[in-house]
Amino acid sequence: MNRQQQTIVTATRRQYEVPPLQGGSAATCIQNTSSTAQFPACRQPDDLTAASSGLNAIPYSTAGSPQCHEVDWPTQEQGSTTADVRLFMLRNTNGMTVRITNLGARLVSITLPHDETAIEPDSCYTAEHDISRRSCGTIDVIQGYDSPARYVDDPYYMGAVIGRLANRTKAARFTLNGKTYRLTANDGINHLHGGNTGLHNRLWQATPQVRNKAATLVLQCTSPDEEEGYPATLHLTATYTLTNDNTLRLELSAATDDTASVLTPVSLTAHPYFNLAGHDTATLDGHILTIHADRYLPPGGTPDKGTEGEKAQSAGVCEGTEQLTSAEGYSRIPAGKIYSVHGTPFDFNNPRDLTQALHEVPEGFDHYAIITLPEAASVRHSQSGTEDTCPQLCHAATLHHAPTGRTMQVHTNQTGLQCYTANFIAPDTPGKNGVHYQPQSAVCLEPHGYPNAVNNAHFPQIFVTEKQPHTHITEYRFFTHKAQQGTALCRKA
């Protein structure tokens, strides 16, 4: 969409305070110079009635034990055929709540309580910094809808678990062991996010519980053989855990039940739309984004913007790879080459104001960044044919809202993440609480394997079997942080 067609509130140009950065060993410092599913019976306590007033309501006090319950949707259409679409709420001891629906295992809301608990992660500081409880009102930091019917009709994958293959697959097909599998073409001539009946449109079996003093929701579903064109029956589990240090952990697992060890490709992700100023905020003003990625996969229609030296140094570049053009319908699919981010608009290694970055790239960001692993986690497994994931969780990205100090870190075991600035959201899309969402009013940070890996043999491969399952872990760590003037924030490089 033409950026000039949007109403943009431009933030005053200034250097915002940035949150601490983590990962690696040697320290380098940045000087900050400015200020149909069956459900278990769930007892609903009396104070859960507050949930009916809207997704921003906090139905509990900010003290108590972790809980997970089924709750009512704020809006349920008369005569609706969505009776099997359920809503569950997780709550931790700080009063932070997360709502999840069994339709697509989707995140519906992430609501931070009136008194946010500012829990800083381990970090490296050279000066005093503010860690405090502060009153800033309830805030829901992801976009979504009030009613199950809206999720049934949702074209944007709001908050959904995505698969079997996240992102785009060229020409909606791939060849495996001499056989070509044709997938549903639901994005022009390509396959996007698992197809029309992908995991985002499936009813998952949901089980709420408390594990290890943390509110947990376990969701399970089975994708049958040949669904959307994929080989093998696949059994999937999504486990959401809300910890008492305000971390939302998502564990995704997938394995076939085929004793003949038939391979099938799997690359899962989650698709929440974040705005740390609140889901009802019309822009990304004040957001600072850091992505720890030295390399990226440029879309097929992206011109080469790195220097020749940078391109030569880019690990994994496959010479002679077919260059795709927008006329062929592949403009948003990586062409197979891996480039350095340095000297390109896709370099977020240093914290960047997202509003300013969107002025540089008015069409918005929708690219795959390859996470730079700390030295201790840099062992890759692609030579053995297994998934090329971090052997431990890696700090992939940080999103910080400077005016409030509200911060989210993304840690994952995946090779990279898609950075997408909600470019294709239609203007005035109806959302929660009567809000209308705008293009580029949120950002998605979607960890998963290399896109279109099934058609690029030199990419880390994503095939799984019964004995070699897919395992995905992503943590969203929330805290508040206000850096003091003159504070030096440093990252272990």
N, C-alpha and C positions, 0 to 999 in steps of 0.2 A: 504494500500500500504506500502511496505517496505520503511521505511524512508531512508535507505542507498541507494536506487535507485534514490533519489532526489539530486539535487545540492543544498546544503544548505550553505548560507553565515552566519557563526556564529558571532554574535555580541560579542564584547569584554565584558567579564564578569564584570559588575559593578552594583551598585545600582542606578537605574534611579530615577529622581525626579517624584513624583506621584501627581495626582490632588487631590483636596479636596474631602472628603467623607461626605455623608449626611445621615440623618434619625435618629429618636429616640430621646433620652433625655440626659442621662448622658454622659459626655465627656470623651473619652479616646484618647490619643495622640500617633501618630507614629512619632518618630524623624527622620527627613530626613537628612542624613549625607553627601550627595553628591550634586554636582551641576546639429357583424352586428348591428350595433348600429347607431342611428340617432344623429347627433351632431348639436348644435346651431352654427349659423354662427359666426365665430371669425375673427375680423379684425386683420390682422397681420401688425404691424408697419414695416417701412422700415428696421430698424436696426435688425429685426429678421432674416435677411438673413444670419447673422453670424452663425446661428444654423446649416446651411448646411455644415459648414467646420468641424464639429465634435462635439461630446457631451461635450468636455472640453471647448468649446468656451463660452464666456459670451456675449450674444447678447445685453446687456444693459450696460450703464454706472453704476457705483456703487452708484449713487444717483437717487432718484425718488420714485414714489409711488408704492405700491405693485400691481402686475399684474399677471393675469393668462391667457394664450393664447394657442391656438393650434399652433404647429410648425411643420416643416418638419423633417422627418427622415434624418439623414446624408447619409444613403444608402438605396435605394429602388430598388430591383431587377427588371430587365426588365421582363414584362409579369407576374409579381407577382400577386398571388391571395389574397394578404393581404391588399387590398385597404381599408378595413374597420378597419384596425388596426391603430389607431391614436396615436399621441404623443402630450402631453401638457406640458407646462412649467409654473411653479410657480416661482415668484421672489419677494424677500422682499426689504426693503429700504436699506439694506446693500449690495445688489448685489448678495446675495446668491441665487442660483437657484436649483430647483428640477424638474426633468423631469419624467413624469408618462405616461404609455400607458394604453389604455382601455382594452388591452388583459391581463386578469388576474389582473387588477388593479395594475400593477407592477411598482415599482420604477426602473427607467432606469438610472438615475444619481442623485447624490447629489453633487453639485459643489460649493465649497467655493470660494469667490471672491478674487481678487488680494490683496486687503486690507481687511484682515479678521478682523471682529469686535470682539474683545475679551470681551465678556460679561460674567462675572463670576456669577454663581448662588450664592444664599445665602449660606454662608459657615462659618466655625469656624477656625480662624487662630490665632496663637500666635506670628506671626512675619509679617513684611512687605512682600508683594508679588507683582509680576509684572502683571499689567493689562494694556495692551497697544494695539494700532493698529499697526500691523506690516506687512510689505510687504513680502509675501512668494510665490507669483504666484498663478495662478488658479489651483485648485486641485479637482478632482472628486474622492470621497472616497468610491464608491461602484462599484463592478464589474458588467458587463452586456454586451450588444451587440449593434451594430450600426444600425441593420436592423430589421424590424418586422419579416421577415422570420426566422431569428435566434431564436427569441422568440417562434415562432410556433413550432420549432423543439427542443427547449431547454429541456434537461433531468435533469437540476439541480435546477429548480424552482427559477431562478435568479430574485430577487426582488419581488416575487409574493405574493399576498394574498392567503393564504392556507386555505382550508376547503372542505367539511364540518368539517372533523376531521383532525386537524394537527397531525403530527407524525404517529406512526405505531399502527394499531389495530390488535391484535393477531388473526391469522387464518381467517382474513377478515370476521368476523361475531360477532354479539352480540345478546343477548336475552333480550327482553323487554316485560313485561306483558305476559309471556309465549310464545311469538312468537319469532322465530329466524330470524334475518335479515342477509342476506348474501351480503356482499359488494364485489366490484371488488378487486380481488387479483392482485396487480400490483407491489408487492415487494416480489417476491417468493410466499409463501403461505399467505402472509400478505397483509393488506391494508395500503397504504401510502399516506398521504397528500390529502385525498379526492378522490383518484382514477384517472383513465386516463382522465376523463372529469371533473376533480375537478375545483374549482374556478379559479385556475391558468391558465386554458385553455378556460375560458369563455370570450366572448366579453361583456363588461359592458357599460351601458349607461352613458356617461360622461357629466357633466355640469360644466364649469369653471366659477368662480365668485370671487368677493372680499367681504368678510364678516368681519365686525368689523375691517376694515383697514388691513386685512390679506388676502393674496392670498390663494384661496381655490378651490379644485377640488372635486366634489361629483360624485361618481360612484355608479350605482345601477344594480343589476341583480337578476334574479329569478332562483332558482334551483327547477325543477319540482319534484313532487312525484315520488319515485322509481329511480331517477337518481343515478347511481352508487350503487343502492340497498338501499338507505336511505328512511325512511318513511316521508311523508308529504311534501307539497310544502313549500319552504323556500324563503322568501324575504330578500335580503341583501343590505346593504348600506356601502360603504367605503368612508370616508371623510378625505382627506389630507388637512392640514392647515399649511402653512409656516408663522410663526410669525416674527415680526421684532426684536426679540431677538434671532434669529437663532435657533428656536425650530421647528422641524417638528413633528406635532401631527397627529396621525392616530386614527380615531374612526371607529370601526366596529360594526354594529348592525345586528341582524338576528332575525326574528320571523316567525312563521308559519301563514298561512291564514286559518287554519282548525278550524272552530268554535266548533268542537267536542273536542278541546284541546288535539289532538294527540301529544304525546311526540316525539321529535326527538333529537338526540345528536348533539351538536354544540361546536366546539372548534377551533377558528380561530387564525391565526397568520400572520405575515409578514416575508419574507425570503430574506432580502437584505444581500449581502456579503460585509462586511466592511474591508477596509484597509486604515487607516488614513494617511499613507504615500502616498497614491494615488493608484488608481485601477491598475495602471501599475507596481506596485512594486511586485517582485517575492517572497517575504518572509514576515513574520510578525515580523521581527527583530525590536526591539525598542518599541514594543507594551506592555503595562502594563495593565493587566485585573484584575478587582475586581468584584466579584459577591457576593452580600449580601445574602448568603444562608448557613444556618447551616446544612441542610439536603438535601439529594438527592435521586433519584430513580435509583439504579444501574441496568444496563441492565441484562437480564436473564443469560447471560454467564459470568458476571463479578464476580470474586472471592471476598469473603468477606475480606476486608482489615482493617476494623475498629476493635478496641478492643472490647472485650466482654462487658465491661462496657458501651462503647459508643453505642453498639447495643441495650443494655437493656434500655438505656435512650432515644433512638430514638422514638419520638412520632409517633403513628399510625402504629407500626410494627404489622403485622398480622401473628401470628404463624401458621405454617402448610400451608402457601401459596405455591402453586406449584412452584418448581424451574425449570425454563426452561433451555434447553441446546441448544447450537449452532446446534447440530445434528438435533434438531426438527425444526430448522429454526426460532427460537425466540431469538437469541442471542442479538439483539439490542432492545428488548422490555422489559420494566421493569417487574420483576417477581412478583411484588405486595408488596414488602417490602420497607420500608423507613429507611434509615440509616443516621447516622451522617457523615458529610464530614471530620470531624477531624481525622487526621492520614491517610488520603487518598490523592491521586493525584488530587482529585476533590475539594479540599478546596481552594477557591479563596477569602476568606474573607479578607485576607491581600493581597495587590497588588502584583501580580506576573508577572514576565517577561514571555511572552507567548513562546518565543523561548526556554527558559530553561524548561518550563513546557512541551513542545512538545518533548524535549529530554527525559524527564521522562516517557512520554506516546507516543512513536513513532507512534503508529497507529492513534493518534489524539484523540481529545475530541468529544463526541457525547452523552451528558448526560443531564438529566433534573434536574435542581437545584430548590429547593423549597425556595422561597423568604422568608427571615426572616422579619417579619413585625415589625415596631415600636410598642411600647407598646400601644399607643393610637389607633392603627389600627389593633389590634390583634383579634378582634371579628370575629369568624368564623360562617358560616351559613349552614354548611353541615347537621346539625341536622334537619333543616327545609326543606331540599331538594332543596334549591336554590343554585346557583353557589357560590363556595367558592372563592370569589375574595376580594381583598383589598377594603374597603369602601372608600378609597382615593388612589391617586396615590402614589406608593411606589418607592423609589429609589432602583432599582434592580441591576444595574451594571454600571460600568464605564470602558470605553476603552480609554487609553491615549497613544499617540505617543510621547515618551520622546524627541527624537531629535528635533521635531518641536513645542512641547507643545500643539499640536492639541488634543482636548479631546471631547469625546461624552459620555453623561450620558443617560441611559435608565431608564425611569420612567413608571410604568404600574400599572393597577389594576388587573393584572392576578396573579395567585397563584405561578407561577414559570416561568422559561424560559429554553429552550434548548440551550445549548452551543455547537456549531458545528464548527469545524475548517476546513471545506471544504476538508475533507479527500478523498472524492470520485470524486473530479474534475479530469478529465483525464489530464495527462501532455500535455502541449502546446495546451490547449483548446483556439480556436480563440475568442477574445473578442473585446472590443471597441478600435478604433484608431489603429488597427493593432497589438494590444498587444496580447500575448499568456499567458493564466493563468495557474498556476501550482497548484498542490495539496497543501493544507495548506498555501495558500497565502492570505487567508481572514478568517474572523470569522463571523459567524451568531449568533446573540443573539435574540432568538425567543420566546417572551412571549406567553404563552397559558396555558390552563388547563392541569391537569395531563394526560399524555399519557396513552392510553388503559384504561381510566377510565370506559368505558362501560363494561369492563370485570373484574373490581375490585370494588365490592360494597362498600368497606371501603374507597375508594378514594372519594374526593369531586365530586359530580355528575354534569353533563354538559348537562342535558336534558332541552329543551326549548319548549314553546308553544306560541300561539298568545299573551297570557296575561303575560307570563314570558319570555321575549326576552333575547337574549344574547347581552351583551354590553362589548366591549373590547376597552380600551384606552391605547395607548402607545405613549410616547413622546421621541424623540431623541433630546437631547439638546447639541448643539455644541458651543464650545468656545475654546480659546487658553489659556494656562496656563504654565508659567515657574516658578517653585519654586526656591527660592534663597537658597544658601548653608546655612545649619543650620536651615532652616525653619521647624517649627513643624506643621504638618498637622493633624488635629483632626476631628474625626467623632463623632457625637452624637450617642451613642450606644443604 
